[in-house]
Amino acid sequence: MDEDISKILYAISGWIMGLFSQVIIDLYRKNRDAKETLRSVVIELNELQYKLAVTTYTMDLKYGRLEKDFIITLQDILNGYKGLHKTRNIKKLIDLQSELPDEKIKEFCDTQLAENGDGSLLKKIPTPFLDSKISSLGLVKEKFRNQLLEIKANIGMLNEIIDDSRYFFNLTYQNISPENHDKAVKAVNDSYLNYSKRAKFIISLIANTTFR
């Protein structure tokens, strides 16, 4: 009798240990997957920050809005960037400009000004990894998840601005009245200004995320 009870208790004990072992294995896998996902998200955000900073620099330069503070911000980003798009030419240029006084920066901008309504069509910002994996980051800190959600929301707003800029840019080449053409040109310029403001905000959000 006692021997039978001992066998039953042993079997139950083994079953319970098996359950706990599976729980531990599953938890380990989830932690490992979360770390890999987090690493990939961080890489994507670093690439995003770099591309936004360079694009915004180009836009501000072409439309006479380049300021010393943003040159310093871009310089910091370039110094810390280790991705595939790293180039010495732009870093050398920014390093030189960071030493210039404000009036010299303004003079340089004046030589680079684009005509009203003249500018390359902005490309929408894809964040495929962030979009597909943000739900998998349940094990990271809530503050960090909230920061990612804020970044994602602002990228959505930036892409809406890009859609507007494309629409009005294409409209400037349509057969419309001079008055409407002037309105379209103004809308293009306004959208580029809005792009710059929103992009700089996203850049600052990425710089202040808790994974750094």
Secondary structure as UniProt FT lines:
FT   HELIX           2..62
FT   TURN            63..64
FT   HELIX           68..80
FT   TURN            84..85
FT   HELIX           88..97
FT   TURN            98..99
FT   HELIX           102..112
FT   TURN            116..117
FT   HELIX           128..133
FT   HELIX           134..136
FT   TURN            138..139
FT   HELIX           142..171
FT   TURN            172..173
FT   HELIX           178..207
FT   TURN            210..211
//
